[in-house]
Amino acid sequence: MISPIQIEELVLSQKEQFLSRDPGIPREIALERVTKTSAIVVITGIRRSGKSTLMRQIAGAFSDFLYINFDDDRFMDFGLADFPALMLVFEKISPGVKTLFVDEIQNIEGWERFIRRIHDEGYKVFLTGSNANLLSSELGTRLTGRYTTITLYPFSFREVLRFRSVDFTRITAKKKAAILAEFDRYLTCGGFADFLKFEDPDYLKRIYDDILFRDIISRAGIREVRGFRQLAHYLITNTANPATYNALKNTLGFKSVMSVRDYVGFLLEAYLLFEIFRYDPSLKKQYVSEKKLYCIDTGLRNAVAFRFSDDKGRLLENLVLIELLRRGRTVFFYKKSGECDFVTEERGRITAAYQVCYDLTRENRERELNGIMSAMKTHGLSSGSILTYNQEERIETEGMSVRVVPAWKWLISDTDA
């Protein structure tokens, strides 16, 4: 329990800090739709991806609002029984206000009951959380039909260019040089706003350690800490490489596949990694086949992983996957007679194919082209895209069209083509 006096002091202090927060650059989120919905808005994503900043931007649309942040050691003793006292404090400070912003709600056990009740009472509610399990099947059942989610990622390349004040409209030769320079940096440094702002070399390592220790190890009660850390490091180092849970068990010396499966699940829930399956109409075959894992951010990956000479190709592939997810695509990889890095599904059918190749050369051209064309033929696609560092052409063959396009140009475009 926590006293009403303490709650009031914290609420006043936190709101003052929240109002003084730099609203930052506008994120590529339809704020008008978010502010006008009657549903509970849940903003999820990795630590330091800008969830609180986005919430501050949303709050700017309201003349007054209520705010509380549970990612605060001073709320350590706060529990479900304290919510009535919190609401009395809110009513005292801001009588009649029914717009509520809550940061890191998952820190309070049983929070969903309180949120459901006040939403039923007519409150407009915005929540943030750093765990994909925030709306697990149980919580989702209690809030069925009452919420909409926004998954927030580190800056997209378009957002980085706006952050750097680089104009990417009507591209001239001079603008292209500036965009390419930023793209090189984006590929290496990623899109975490505070890292771009302060360029602290240890910042990304601290995010990584906080995720492992604060968000996963302590909360999940992991005892095999060394093994878990080795697995996380191995997966980030080997991003984009196909793997099975059994192969990971054997490579890293785990006693059971279940441990590997659980540990990977924790990394996915914390948004540190993303997993895609090999496409197959059979869900069972998808689940048992090899997977590919990617890191949330190329800068974070570079900060903690072992580096190899062929990293540029992996980083570009990683960057493209995260952008497809950011655009709301359902992504698989294709592997049959050929291999294609990504195919995207819409309403039960594959609608697009992407091959990622940093540099299309005489040595790899046939392999890369055959891979994407195999996927296109299998799924009846007339066109596909090969994303490169800076090459551009159109290949017409066998009645199909393959567009070779610079990844930086694709990243700043409004379309997926």
C-alpha positions, 0 to 999 in steps of 0.5 A: 500500500501507498498513502494518498499523500504520497500518491498526490505528490507523485502524480503532481511531480510526474505530470510536471515532468511529463509536460516538460518533456520534449515532444520530439519529431512527429511520429508516422502515426495517424494521431487524429484517428488515435485521439478520436477513437473510443477504444483503449489505446495501447502503445507497445514496443521496445524500451526507449523506442519513444512510447512516452514521447508519442504519448506526450504528442497525443496528449497535446490534443487535449486541453487537460488530462490525467497522467501516471507513470508506474516505471518509477521506484516510488510506486514499488509498493503500489498495488491493485487496492491503491487504484481507488485512492489514485482516482480520488487524487485525480479528482481532487487535482483535475476535477471532471477530467476523464482522459487518462495516460498511463505509462508502463501499466504492466508493472501493476498486477491486475491492472486490466480490471481497473482499466476496464472499469474506468473505461466503462465509466467513460474515461478515455484511456491511453496505455504504454507497455514494454512487453508484447505479453501486455495483452496476452490471451487472458488480458485480451479476453477481459478487454475484448473489443475495447482496445486498439494497439500501436506497436512503436519501433525506433525511428524509420529512415524517413523519421531519421531524415526529419530528425536530421533536417534532411529534405527527401522531397524532389531528390537532386544529386546534392540531396541524394548525397546527403540521403546516402550519407544518412543511410550509411549512418542509419544502417550502422547506428539504427534509429533510437532517438536518444542515441542519435541525439547524444551519440553515447557509445554505451547507450545501446549496450545499456538498453540491451542490458536493461532488457535482458536483466530488468525486463526478462531475467528478473521478471521471468525468474530465469536461473540459467542466466549465463545460458540465456545471455549466450543465446541472446548474444548468439541470435543477435550476432547471427541475425537473418540466419535460418535456425531451428530450436533443436539446432540452437539447443545443440549448438549452445549446449542447452538440456532441452528444446523447451528451454530454448523455446521459452528463452526465445519467447522472452526475447520476442515479448521484449521486442528485442527480436522478431521471428519469421517463419518459412512460408507454408500453407500448413501452419503445423509445417510452419511451426516445426520448420526453421525460423529466421530471427532479426534484431529490432534495430541495426544500431543495437545489434552492432553495439552488442554483436560480434562483427563479420565481414559480410555484415552489410548484407545482413544489416540491410536484410534486417533493416528491410524486415523491420520496415515491413513490420513497421508498415504492418505487413505479415512476413515470411521467408520463401524456401523451395527450389530457390530462396527469397528473403521475404514474402508478405501475406494478405488475406490468406495469399502471398501478395509481394516478394522481396529479395535483399542484396547489398550489391548485385554482382555477376557472381550472385545475380543469377542466384538472387534472381532465380530465388525471387522468381521462384517465389513469384512463380509459386505464388502467381506474382507478376512483379517483385523487388530486389532491394540493394544498397544503391543499384537500380534497374528493371529486369523483364524475363519470362513474363515477369518484372523484377524491379531492382531498387535502392533500399534507401529509396524504398524506405522513403517511399510511400509504397511497398513496390 
